[in-house]
């Protein structure tokens, strides 16, 4: 696996986990439960969208790095 694909997948994992943290915070504050299947499905969707966005936007963002 090349570095670009691996970076994109890792950003996807970060996005999916961030979504799960937000849902957990909602459950703690609102005293309402969210179905596990709904959480898992949306987290996978967020993972996929984040990974695709990171892969597509990497050439534009790479020029903004400081060296």
CHARMM internal coordinates of N, CA and C (Angstrom, degrees):
IC EDIT
DIST 1 N 1 CA 1.4549
DIST 1 CA 1 C 1.5348
ANGL 1 N 1 CA 1 C 107.76
DIST 1 C 2 N 1.3127
ANGL 1 CA 1 C 2 N 115.38
DIHE 1 N 1 CA 1 C 2 N 130.99
DIST 2 N 2 CA 1.4656
ANGL 1 C 2 N 2 CA 119.12
DIHE 1 CA 1 C 2 N 2 CA -179.15
DIST 2 CA 2 C 1.5363
ANGL 2 N 2 CA 2 C 110.72
DIHE 1 C 2 N 2 CA 2 C -77.18
DIST 2 C 3 N 1.3155
ANGL 2 CA 2 C 3 N 114.91
DIHE 2 N 2 CA 2 C 3 N 163.47
DIST 3 N 3 CA 1.4721
ANGL 2 C 3 N 3 CA 120.87
DIHE 2 CA 2 C 3 N 3 CA -174.52
DIST 3 CA 3 C 1.5284
ANGL 3 N 3 CA 3 C 111.94
DIHE 2 C 3 N 3 CA 3 C -63.83
DIST 3 C 4 N 1.3356
ANGL 3 CA 3 C 4 N 117.55
DIHE 3 N 3 CA 3 C 4 N -36.20
DIST 4 N 4 CA 1.4702
ANGL 3 C 4 N 4 CA 120.22
DIHE 3 CA 3 C 4 N 4 CA -177.93
DIST 4 CA 4 C 1.5295
ANGL 4 N 4 CA 4 C 111.09
DIHE 3 C 4 N 4 CA 4 C -64.87
DIST 4 C 5 N 1.3310
ANGL 4 CA 4 C 5 N 116.44
DIHE 4 N 4 CA 4 C 5 N -43.40
DIST 5 N 5 CA 1.4684
ANGL 4 C 5 N 5 CA 120.18
DIHE 4 CA 4 C 5 N 5 CA 179.36
DIST 5 CA 5 C 1.5268
ANGL 5 N 5 CA 5 C 110.87
DIHE 4 C 5 N 5 CA 5 C -66.87
DIST 5 C 6 N 1.3314
ANGL 5 CA 5 C 6 N 115.89
DIHE 5 N 5 CA 5 C 6 N -40.84
DIST 6 N 6 CA 1.4636
ANGL 5 C 6 N 6 CA 119.72
DIHE 5 CA 5 C 6 N 6 CA 179.83
DIST 6 CA 6 C 1.5304
ANGL 6 N 6 CA 6 C 110.87
DIHE 5 C 6 N 6 CA 6 C -63.93
DIST 6 C 7 N 1.3409
ANGL 6 CA 6 C 7 N 116.88
DIHE 6 N 6 CA 6 C 7 N -43.35
DIST 7 N 7 CA 1.4642
ANGL 6 C 7 N 7 CA 120.36
DIHE 6 CA 6 C 7 N 7 CA 177.36
DIST 7 CA 7 C 1.5221
ANGL 7 N 7 CA 7 C 111.49
DIHE 6 C 7 N 7 CA 7 C -59.79
DIST 7 C 8 N 1.3209
ANGL 7 CA 7 C 8 N 116.62
DIHE 7 N 7 CA 7 C 8 N -42.99
DIST 8 N 8 CA 1.4630
ANGL 7 C 8 N 8 CA 120.47
DIHE 7 CA 7 C 8 N 8 CA -179.46
DIST 8 CA 8 C 1.5244
ANGL 8 N 8 CA 8 C 111.37
DIHE 7 C 8 N 8 CA 8 C -63.92
DIST 8 C 9 N 1.3163
ANGL 8 CA 8 C 9 N 117.21
DIHE 8 N 8 CA 8 C 9 N -42.27
DIST 9 N 9 CA 1.4638
ANGL 8 C 9 N 9 CA 120.55
DIHE 8 CA 8 C 9 N 9 CA 178.85
DIST 9 CA 9 C 1.5281
ANGL 9 N 9 CA 9 C 111.49
DIHE 8 C 9 N 9 CA 9 C -65.55
DIST 9 C 10 N 1.3226
ANGL 9 CA 9 C 10 N 116.24
DIHE 9 N 9 CA 9 C 10 N -38.21
DIST 10 N 10 CA 1.4677
ANGL 9 C 10 N 10 CA 118.83
DIHE 9 CA 9 C 10 N 10 CA 178.38
DIST 10 CA 10 C 1.5238
ANGL 10 N 10 CA 10 C 111.23
DIHE 9 C 10 N 10 CA 10 C -66.19
DIST 10 C 11 N 1.3392
ANGL 10 CA 10 C 11 N 117.76
DIHE 10 N 10 CA 10 C 11 N -38.99
DIST 11 N 11 CA 1.4642
ANGL 10 C 11 N 11 CA 119.81
DIHE 10 CA 10 C 11 N 11 CA 175.28
DIST 11 CA 11 C 1.5260
ANGL 11 N 11 CA 11 C 110.43
DIHE 10 C 11 N 11 CA 11 C -63.88
DIST 11 C 12 N 1.3296
ANGL 11 CA 11 C 12 N 116.87
DIHE 11 N 11 CA 11 C 12 N -35.65
DIST 12 N 12 CA 1.4580
ANGL 11 C 12 N 12 CA 120.05
DIHE 11 CA 11 C 12 N 12 CA 175.89
DIST 12 CA 12 C 1.5187
ANGL 12 N 12 CA 12 C 112.19
DIHE 11 C 12 N 12 CA 12 C -63.06
DIST 12 C 13 N 1.3220
ANGL 12 CA 12 C 13 N 116.69
DIHE 12 N 12 CA 12 C 13 N -41.75
DIST 13 N 13 CA 1.4689
ANGL 12 C 13 N 13 CA 120.92
DIHE 12 CA 12 C 13 N 13 CA 177.58
DIST 13 CA 13 C 1.5255
ANGL 13 N 13 CA 13 C 110.22
DIHE 12 C 13 N 13 CA 13 C -63.05
DIST 13 C 14 N 1.3267
ANGL 13 CA 13 C 14 N 116.77
DIHE 13 N 13 CA 13 C 14 N -41.80
DIST 14 N 14 CA 1.4736
ANGL 13 C 14 N 14 CA 120.55
DIHE 13 CA 13 C 14 N 14 CA 178.21
DIST 14 CA 14 C 1.5292
ANGL 14 N 14 CA 14 C 110.05
DIHE 13 C 14 N 14 CA 14 C -60.81
DIST 14 C 15 N 1.3312
ANGL 14 CA 14 C 15 N 117.12
DIHE 14 N 14 CA 14 C 15 N -43.43
DIST 15 N 15 CA 1.4632
ANGL 14 C 15 N 15 CA 120.63
DIHE 14 CA 14 C 15 N 15 CA 178.83
DIST 15 CA 15 C 1.5203
ANGL 15 N 15 CA 15 C 112.08
DIHE 14 C 15 N 15 CA 15 C -63.43
DIST 15 C 16 N 1.3253
ANGL 15 CA 15 C 16 N 117.16
DIHE 15 N 15 CA 15 C 16 N -44.24
DIST 16 N 16 CA 1.4610
ANGL 15 C 16 N 16 CA 120.85
DIHE 15 CA 15 C 16 N 16 CA 179.28
DIST 16 CA 16 C 1.5199
ANGL 16 N 16 CA 16 C 112.42
DIHE 15 C 16 N 16 CA 16 C -63.34
DIST 16 C 17 N 1.3250
ANGL 16 CA 16 C 17 N 116.41
DIHE 16 N 16 CA 16 C 17 N -43.09
DIST 17 N 17 CA 1.4630
ANGL 16 C 17 N 17 CA 119.53
DIHE 16 CA 16 C 17 N 17 CA 178.89
DIST 17 CA 17 C 1.5260
ANGL 17 N 17 CA 17 C 111.83
DIHE 16 C 17 N 17 CA 17 C -68.30
DIST 17 C 18 N 1.3293
ANGL 17 CA 17 C 18 N 117.49
DIHE 17 N 17 CA 17 C 18 N -35.97
DIST 18 N 18 CA 1.4631
ANGL 17 C 18 N 18 CA 120.18
DIHE 17 CA 17 C 18 N 18 CA 176.73
DIST 18 CA 18 C 1.5244
ANGL 18 N 18 CA 18 C 110.56
DIHE 17 C 18 N 18 CA 18 C -62.94
DIST 18 C 19 N 1.3263
ANGL 18 CA 18 C 19 N 116.63
DIHE 18 N 18 CA 18 C 19 N -39.53
DIST 19 N 19 CA 1.4648
ANGL 18 C 19 N 19 CA 119.47
DIHE 18 CA 18 C 19 N 19 CA 176.47
DIST 19 CA 19 C 1.5237
ANGL 19 N 19 CA 19 C 110.79
DIHE 18 C 19 N 19 CA 19 C -61.84
DIST 19 C 20 N 1.3256
ANGL 19 CA 19 C 20 N 117.31
DIHE 19 N 19 CA 19 C 20 N -43.75
DIST 20 N 20 CA 1.4673
ANGL 19 C 20 N 20 CA 120.05
DIHE 19 CA 19 C 20 N 20 CA -179.53
DIST 20 CA 20 C 1.5269
ANGL 20 N 20 CA 20 C 111.52
DIHE 19 C 20 N 20 CA 20 C -63.97
DIST 20 C 21 N 1.3184
ANGL 20 CA 20 C 21 N 117.93
DIHE 20 N 20 CA 20 C 21 N -35.18
DIST 21 N 21 CA 1.4647
ANGL 20 C 21 N 21 CA 121.12
DIHE 20 CA 20 C 21 N 21 CA 176.45
DIST 21 CA 21 C 1.5254
ANGL 21 N 21 CA 21 C 109.85
DIHE 20 C 21 N 21 CA 21 C -65.07
DIST 21 C 22 N 1.3234
ANGL 21 CA 21 C 22 N 117.19
DIHE 21 N 21 CA 21 C 22 N -42.67
DIST 22 N 22 CA 1.4641
ANGL 21 C 22 N 22 CA 120.27
DIHE 21 CA 21 C 22 N 22 CA 178.21
DIST 22 CA 22 C 1.5256
ANGL 22 N 22 CA 22 C 111.86
DIHE 21 C 22 N 22 CA 22 C -63.23
DIST 22 C 23 N 1.3194
ANGL 22 CA 22 C 23 N 117.71
DIHE 22 N 22 CA 22 C 23 N -40.08
DIST 23 N 23 CA 1.4653
ANGL 22 C 23 N 23 CA 120.70
DIHE 22 CA 22 C 23 N 23 CA 178.82
DIST 23 CA 23 C 1.5222
ANGL 23 N 23 CA 23 C 110.24
DIHE 22 C 23 N 23 CA 23 C -66.06
DIST 23 C 24 N 1.3292
ANGL 23 CA 23 C 24 N 116.66
DIHE 23 N 23 CA 23 C 24 N -39.52
DIST 24 N 24 CA 1.4655
ANGL 23 C 24 N 24 CA 119.20
DIHE 23 CA 23 C 24 N 24 CA 178.74
DIST 24 CA 24 C 1.5296
ANGL 24 N 24 CA 24 C 110.69
DIHE 23 C 24 N 24 CA 24 C -64.07
DIST 24 C 25 N 1.3145
ANGL 24 CA 24 C 25 N 116.91
DIHE 24 N 24 CA 24 C 25 N -41.02
DIST 25 N 25 CA 1.4640
ANGL 24 C 25 N 25 CA 120.32
DIHE 24 CA 24 C 25 N 25 CA 176.36
DIST 25 CA 25 C 1.5083
ANGL 25 N 25 CA 25 C 111.62
DIHE 24 C 25 N 25 CA 25 C -61.93
DIST 25 C 26 N 1.3306
ANGL 25 CA 25 C 26 N 116.71
DIHE 25 N 25 CA 25 C 26 N -40.63
DIST 26 N 26 CA 1.4655
ANGL 25 C 26 N 26 CA 120.30
DIHE 25 CA 25 C 26 N 26 CA 176.87
DIST 26 CA 26 C 1.5226
ANGL 26 N 26 CA 26 C 110.53
DIHE 25 C 26 N 26 CA 26 C -61.09
DIST 26 C 27 N 1.3396
ANGL 26 CA 26 C 27 N 116.45
DIHE 26 N 26 CA 26 C 27 N -44.80
DIST 27 N 27 CA 1.4664
ANGL 26 C 27 N 27 CA 119.61
DIHE 26 CA 26 C 27 N 27 CA -179.25
DIST 27 CA 27 C 1.5264
ANGL 27 N 27 CA 27 C 111.37
DIHE 26 C 27 N 27 CA 27 C -63.18
DIST 27 C 28 N 1.3244
ANGL 27 CA 27 C 28 N 117.16
DIHE 27 N 27 CA 27 C 28 N -37.39
DIST 28 N 28 CA 1.4625
ANGL 27 C 28 N 28 CA 119.70
DIHE 27 CA 27 C 28 N 28 CA -179.89
DIST 28 CA 28 C 1.5225
ANGL 28 N 28 CA 28 C 111.99
DIHE 27 C 28 N 28 CA 28 C -69.69
DIST 28 C 29 N 1.3246
ANGL 28 CA 28 C 29 N 117.41
DIHE 28 N 28 CA 28 C 29 N -38.72
DIST 29 N 29 CA 1.4613
ANGL 28 C 29 N 29 CA 120.67
DIHE 28 CA 28 C 29 N 29 CA -176.47
DIST 29 CA 29 C 1.5212
ANGL 29 N 29 CA 29 C 113.51
DIHE 28 C 29 N 29 CA 29 C -83.63
DIST 29 C 30 N 1.3212
ANGL 29 CA 29 C 30 N 117.91
DIHE 29 N 29 CA 29 C 30 N -32.21
DIST 30 N 30 CA 1.4554
ANGL 29 C 30 N 30 CA 120.73
DIHE 29 CA 29 C 30 N 30 CA -173.67
DIST 30 CA 30 C 1.5297
ANGL 30 N 30 CA 30 C 112.99
DIHE 29 C 30 N 30 CA 30 C -97.92
DIST 30 C 31 N 1.3008
ANGL 30 CA 30 C 31 N 118.34
DIHE 30 N 30 CA 30 C 31 N -7.20
DIST 31 N 31 CA 1.4711
ANGL 30 C 31 N 31 CA 122.27
DIHE 30 CA 30 C 31 N 31 CA -176.99
DIST 31 CA 31 C 1.5176
ANGL 31 N 31 CA 31 C 112.47
DIHE 30 C 31 N 31 CA 31 C 54.25
DIST 31 C 32 N 1.3071
ANGL 31 CA 31 C 32 N 116.91
DIHE 31 N 31 CA 31 C 32 N 34.46
DIST 32 N 32 CA 1.4617
ANGL 31 C 32 N 32 CA 122.40
DIHE 31 CA 31 C 32 N 32 CA 175.25
DIST 32 CA 32 C 1.5127
ANGL 32 N 32 CA 32 C 108.52
DIHE 31 C 32 N 32 CA 32 C -123.80
DIST 32 C 33 N 1.3167
ANGL 32 CA 32 C 33 N 115.67
DIHE 32 N 32 CA 32 C 33 N 139.38
DIST 33 N 33 CA 1.4565
ANGL 32 C 33 N 33 CA 120.53
DIHE 32 CA 32 C 33 N 33 CA 179.90
DIST 33 CA 33 C 1.5223
ANGL 33 N 33 CA 33 C 109.79
DIHE 32 C 33 N 33 CA 33 C -93.34
DIST 33 C 34 N 1.3077
ANGL 33 CA 33 C 34 N 115.72
DIHE 33 N 33 CA 33 C 34 N 143.74
DIST 34 N 34 CA 1.4606
ANGL 33 C 34 N 34 CA 122.57
DIHE 33 CA 33 C 34 N 34 CA 174.72
DIST 34 CA 34 C 1.5188
ANGL 34 N 34 CA 34 C 106.54
DIHE 33 C 34 N 34 CA 34 C -110.02
DIST 34 C 35 N 1.3093
ANGL 34 CA 34 C 35 N 117.16
DIHE 34 N 34 CA 34 C 35 N 135.61
DIST 35 N 35 CA 1.4592
ANGL 34 C 35 N 35 CA 121.52
DIHE 34 CA 34 C 35 N 35 CA -177.15
DIST 35 CA 35 C 1.5254
ANGL 35 N 35 CA 35 C 110.83
DIHE 34 C 35 N 35 CA 35 C -60.02
DIST 35 C 36 N 1.3193
ANGL 35 CA 35 C 36 N 115.27
DIHE 35 N 35 CA 35 C 36 N 140.05
DIST 36 N 36 CA 1.4599
ANGL 35 C 36 N 36 CA 121.32
DIHE 35 CA 35 C 36 N 36 CA -178.07
DIST 36 CA 36 C 1.5298
ANGL 36 N 36 CA 36 C 111.55
DIHE 35 C 36 N 36 CA 36 C -60.66
DIST 36 C 37 N 1.3274
ANGL 36 CA 36 C 37 N 116.71
DIHE 36 N 36 CA 36 C 37 N -39.52
DIST 37 N 37 CA 1.4642
ANGL 36 C 37 N 37 CA 119.48
DIHE 36 CA 36 C 37 N 37 CA -179.72
DIST 37 CA 37 C 1.5233
ANGL 37 N 37 CA 37 C 111.18
DIHE 36 C 37 N 37 CA 37 C -66.51
DIST 37 C 38 N 1.3247
ANGL 37 CA 37 C 38 N 117.06
DIHE 37 N 37 CA 37 C 38 N -36.54
DIST 38 N 38 CA 1.4649
ANGL 37 C 38 N 38 CA 120.75
DIHE 37 CA 37 C 38 N 38 CA 177.13
DIST 38 CA 38 C 1.5267
ANGL 38 N 38 CA 38 C 110.76
DIHE 37 C 38 N 38 CA 38 C -66.18
DIST 38 C 39 N 1.3448
ANGL 38 CA 38 C 39 N 116.35
DIHE 38 N 38 CA 38 C 39 N -44.24
DIST 39 N 39 CA 1.4646
ANGL 38 C 39 N 39 CA 119.84
DIHE 38 CA 38 C 39 N 39 CA 178.17
DIST 39 CA 39 C 1.5221
ANGL 39 N 39 CA 39 C 111.16
DIHE 38 C 39 N 39 CA 39 C -60.42
DIST 39 C 40 N 1.3269
ANGL 39 CA 39 C 40 N 116.33
DIHE 39 N 39 CA 39 C 40 N -45.74
DIST 40 N 40 CA 1.4697
ANGL 39 C 40 N 40 CA 120.45
DIHE 39 CA 39 C 40 N 40 CA -177.95
DIST 40 CA 40 C 1.5271
ANGL 40 N 40 CA 40 C 111.07
DIHE 39 C 40 N 40 CA 40 C -65.82
DIST 40 C 41 N 1.3171
ANGL 40 CA 40 C 41 N 117.01
DIHE 40 N 40 CA 40 C 41 N -41.52
DIST 41 N 41 CA 1.4577
ANGL 40 C 41 N 41 CA 120.33
DIHE 40 CA 40 C 41 N 41 CA -179.15
DIST 41 CA 41 C 1.5157
ANGL 41 N 41 CA 41 C 112.77
DIHE 40 C 41 N 41 CA 41 C -65.30
DIST 41 C 42 N 1.3243
ANGL 41 CA 41 C 42 N 116.31
DIHE 41 N 41 CA 41 C 42 N -45.31
DIST 42 N 42 CA 1.4607
ANGL 41 C 42 N 42 CA 119.47
DIHE 41 CA 41 C 42 N 42 CA 179.80
DIST 42 CA 42 C 1.5254
ANGL 42 N 42 CA 42 C 110.37
DIHE 41 C 42 N 42 CA 42 C -69.03
DIST 42 C 43 N 1.3315
ANGL 42 CA 42 C 43 N 117.86
DIHE 42 N 42 CA 42 C 43 N -37.91
DIST 43 N 43 CA 1.4658
ANGL 42 C 43 N 43 CA 120.78
DIHE 42 CA 42 C 43 N 43 CA 178.17
DIST 43 CA 43 C 1.5287
ANGL 43 N 43 CA 43 C 110.71
DIHE 42 C 43 N 43 CA 43 C -62.23
DIST 43 C 44 N 1.3227
ANGL 43 CA 43 C 44 N 117.50
DIHE 43 N 43 CA 43 C 44 N -39.75
DIST 44 N 44 CA 1.4749
ANGL 43 C 44 N 44 CA 120.13
DIHE 43 CA 43 C 44 N 44 CA 176.73
DIST 44 CA 44 C 1.5206
ANGL 44 N 44 CA 44 C 111.12
DIHE 43 C 44 N 44 CA 44 C -66.55
DIST 44 C 45 N 1.3307
ANGL 44 CA 44 C 45 N 116.55
DIHE 44 N 44 CA 44 C 45 N -37.27
DIST 45 N 45 CA 1.4557
ANGL 44 C 45 N 45 CA 120.09
DIHE 44 CA 44 C 45 N 45 CA 176.53
DIST 45 CA 45 C 1.5211
ANGL 45 N 45 CA 45 C 111.62
DIHE 44 C 45 N 45 CA 45 C -64.72
DIST 45 C 46 N 1.3278
ANGL 45 CA 45 C 46 N 116.49
DIHE 45 N 45 CA 45 C 46 N -43.38
DIST 46 N 46 CA 1.4614
ANGL 45 C 46 N 46 CA 120.90
DIHE 45 CA 45 C 46 N 46 CA 177.95
DIST 46 CA 46 C 1.5236
ANGL 46 N 46 CA 46 C 110.04
DIHE 45 C 46 N 46 CA 46 C -63.73
DIST 46 C 47 N 1.3208
ANGL 46 CA 46 C 47 N 116.88
DIHE 46 N 46 CA 46 C 47 N -40.25
DIST 47 N 47 CA 1.4579
ANGL 46 C 47 N 47 CA 121.21
DIHE 46 CA 46 C 47 N 47 CA 177.87
DIST 47 CA 47 C 1.5277
ANGL 47 N 47 CA 47 C 110.35
DIHE 46 C 47 N 47 CA 47 C -59.22
DIST 47 C 48 N 1.3276
ANGL 47 CA 47 C 48 N 116.46
DIHE 47 N 47 CA 47 C 48 N -47.02
DIST 48 N 48 CA 1.4678
ANGL 47 C 48 N 48 CA 120.30
DIHE 47 CA 47 C 48 N 48 CA -178.07
DIST 48 CA 48 C 1.5245
ANGL 48 N 48 CA 48 C 111.52
DIHE 47 C 48 N 48 CA 48 C -65.54
DIST 48 C 49 N 1.3172
ANGL 48 CA 48 C 49 N 117.25
DIHE 48 N 48 CA 48 C 49 N -45.49
DIST 49 N 49 CA 1.4710
ANGL 48 C 49 N 49 CA 120.16
DIHE 48 CA 48 C 49 N 49 CA -178.78
DIST 49 CA 49 C 1.5238
ANGL 49 N 49 CA 49 C 110.75
DIHE 48 C 49 N 49 CA 49 C -65.43
DIST 49 C 50 N 1.3267
ANGL 49 CA 49 C 50 N 117.00
DIHE 49 N 49 CA 49 C 50 N -41.36
DIST 50 N 50 CA 1.4623
ANGL 49 C 50 N 50 CA 120.30
DIHE 49 CA 49 C 50 N 50 CA 179.60
DIST 50 CA 50 C 1.5191
ANGL 50 N 50 CA 50 C 111.10
DIHE 49 C 50 N 50 CA 50 C -65.38
DIST 50 C 51 N 1.3312
ANGL 50 CA 50 C 51 N 117.05
DIHE 50 N 50 CA 50 C 51 N -42.29
DIST 51 N 51 CA 1.4679
ANGL 50 C 51 N 51 CA 120.29
DIHE 50 CA 50 C 51 N 51 CA 179.15
DIST 51 CA 51 C 1.5273
ANGL 51 N 51 CA 51 C 110.84
DIHE 50 C 51 N 51 CA 51 C -64.40
DIST 51 C 52 N 1.3222
ANGL 51 CA 51 C 52 N 117.44
DIHE 51 N 51 CA 51 C 52 N -42.74
DIST 52 N 52 CA 1.4636
ANGL 51 C 52 N 52 CA 120.08
DIHE 51 CA 51 C 52 N 52 CA 178.89
DIST 52 CA 52 C 1.5263
ANGL 52 N 52 CA 52 C 111.67
DIHE 51 C 52 N 52 CA 52 C -66.22
DIST 52 C 53 N 1.3286
ANGL 52 CA 52 C 53 N 116.51
DIHE 52 N 52 CA 52 C 53 N -39.98
DIST 53 N 53 CA 1.4621
ANGL 52 C 53 N 53 CA 119.60
DIHE 52 CA 52 C 53 N 53 CA 178.81
DIST 53 CA 53 C 1.5299
ANGL 53 N 53 CA 53 C 110.92
DIHE 52 C 53 N 53 CA 53 C -66.43
DIST 53 C 54 N 1.3206
ANGL 53 CA 53 C 54 N 117.13
DIHE 53 N 53 CA 53 C 54 N -41.25
DIST 54 N 54 CA 1.4636
ANGL 53 C 54 N 54 CA 120.33
DIHE 53 CA 53 C 54 N 54 CA 178.58
DIST 54 CA 54 C 1.5234
ANGL 54 N 54 CA 54 C 110.67
DIHE 53 C 54 N 54 CA 54 C -63.72
DIST 54 C 55 N 1.3166
ANGL 54 CA 54 C 55 N 116.24
DIHE 54 N 54 CA 54 C 55 N -39.13
DIST 55 N 55 CA 1.4728
ANGL 54 C 55 N 55 CA 120.55
DIHE 54 CA 54 C 55 N 55 CA 179.58
DIST 55 CA 55 C 1.5270
ANGL 55 N 55 CA 55 C 110.72
DIHE 54 C 55 N 55 CA 55 C -67.98
DIST 55 C 56 N 1.3210
ANGL 55 CA 55 C 56 N 117.08
DIHE 55 N 55 CA 55 C 56 N -40.28
DIST 56 N 56 CA 1.4625
ANGL 55 C 56 N 56 CA 120.55
DIHE 55 CA 55 C 56 N 56 CA -176.87
DIST 56 CA 56 C 1.5316
ANGL 56 N 56 CA 56 C 112.01
DIHE 55 C 56 N 56 CA 56 C -76.01
DIST 56 C 57 N 1.3201
ANGL 56 CA 56 C 57 N 117.47
DIHE 56 N 56 CA 56 C 57 N -34.23
DIST 57 N 57 CA 1.4614
ANGL 56 C 57 N 57 CA 120.90
DIHE 56 CA 56 C 57 N 57 CA -174.75
DIST 57 CA 57 C 1.5233
ANGL 57 N 57 CA 57 C 113.79
DIHE 56 C 57 N 57 CA 57 C -93.24
DIST 57 C 58 N 1.3163
ANGL 57 CA 57 C 58 N 118.09
DIHE 57 N 57 CA 57 C 58 N -4.58
DIST 58 N 58 CA 1.4637
ANGL 57 C 58 N 58 CA 120.23
DIHE 57 CA 57 C 58 N 58 CA -177.04
DIST 58 CA 58 C 1.5199
ANGL 58 N 58 CA 58 C 113.67
DIHE 57 C 58 N 58 CA 58 C -57.64
DIST 58 C 59 N 1.3375
ANGL 58 CA 58 C 59 N 120.45
DIHE 58 N 58 CA 58 C 59 N -43.22
DIST 59 N 59 CA 1.4700
ANGL 58 C 59 N 59 CA 118.54
DIHE 58 CA 58 C 59 N 59 CA -179.98
DIST 59 CA 59 C 1.5330
ANGL 59 N 59 CA 59 C 112.60
DIHE 58 C 59 N 59 CA 59 C -61.43
DIST 59 C 60 N 1.3133
ANGL 59 CA 59 C 60 N 117.45
DIHE 59 N 59 CA 59 C 60 N -34.48
DIST 60 N 60 CA 1.4660
ANGL 59 C 60 N 60 CA 120.45
DIHE 59 CA 59 C 60 N 60 CA 179.99
DIST 60 CA 60 C 1.5215
ANGL 60 N 60 CA 60 C 111.13
DIHE 59 C 60 N 60 CA 60 C -74.22
DIST 60 C 61 N 1.3144
ANGL 60 CA 60 C 61 N 117.13
DIHE 60 N 60 CA 60 C 61 N -36.54
DIST 61 N 61 CA 1.4537
ANGL 60 C 61 N 61 CA 120.97
DIHE 60 CA 60 C 61 N 61 CA -177.44
DIST 61 CA 61 C 1.5196
ANGL 61 N 61 CA 61 C 112.64
DIHE 60 C 61 N 61 CA 61 C -80.49
DIST 61 C 62 N 1.3293
ANGL 61 CA 61 C 62 N 117.54
DIHE 61 N 61 CA 61 C 62 N -25.03
DIST 62 N 62 CA 1.4566
ANGL 61 C 62 N 62 CA 121.11
DIHE 61 CA 61 C 62 N 62 CA -177.15
DIST 62 CA 62 C 1.5205
ANGL 62 N 62 CA 62 C 111.33
DIHE 61 C 62 N 62 CA 62 C -63.30
DIST 62 C 63 N 1.3087
ANGL 62 CA 62 C 63 N 118.87
DIHE 62 N 62 CA 62 C 63 N -30.73
DIST 63 N 63 CA 1.4503
ANGL 62 C 63 N 63 CA 121.59
DIHE 62 CA 62 C 63 N 63 CA 179.14
DIST 63 CA 63 C 1.5085
ANGL 63 N 63 CA 63 C 113.79
DIHE 62 C 63 N 63 CA 63 C -75.13
DIST 63 C 64 N 1.3247
ANGL 63 CA 63 C 64 N 117.66
DIHE 63 N 63 CA 63 C 64 N -11.84
DIST 64 N 64 CA 1.4607
ANGL 63 C 64 N 64 CA 121.62
DIHE 63 CA 63 C 64 N 64 CA -178.48
DIST 64 CA 64 C 1.5323
ANGL 64 N 64 CA 64 C 113.32
DIHE 63 C 64 N 64 CA 64 C -93.03
DIST 64 C 65 N 1.3298
ANGL 64 CA 64 C 65 N 117.13
DIHE 64 N 64 CA 64 C 65 N 1.14
DIST 65 N 65 CA 1.4557
ANGL 64 C 65 N 65 CA 119.93
DIHE 64 CA 64 C 65 N 65 CA -178.34
DIST 65 CA 65 C 1.5252
ANGL 65 N 65 CA 65 C 110.84
DIHE 64 C 65 N 65 CA 65 C -76.57
DIST 65 C 66 N 1.3059
ANGL 65 CA 65 C 66 N 115.05
DIHE 65 N 65 CA 65 C 66 N 147.22
DIST 66 N 66 CA 1.4736
ANGL 65 C 66 N 66 CA 120.18
DIHE 65 CA 65 C 66 N 66 CA 175.24
DIST 66 CA 66 C 1.5180
ANGL 66 N 66 CA 66 C 107.77
DIHE 65 C 66 N 66 CA 66 C -91.82
DIST 66 C 67 N 1.2879
ANGL 66 CA 66 C 67 N 116.22
DIHE 66 N 66 CA 66 C 67 N 145.54
DIST 67 N 67 CA 1.4662
ANGL 66 C 67 N 67 CA 119.38
DIHE 66 CA 66 C 67 N 67 CA 178.84
DIST 67 CA 67 C 1.5067
ANGL 67 N 67 CA 67 C 111.37
DIHE 66 C 67 N 67 CA 67 C -113.07
END
COOR INIT
IC SEED 1 N 1 CA 1 C
IC BUILD
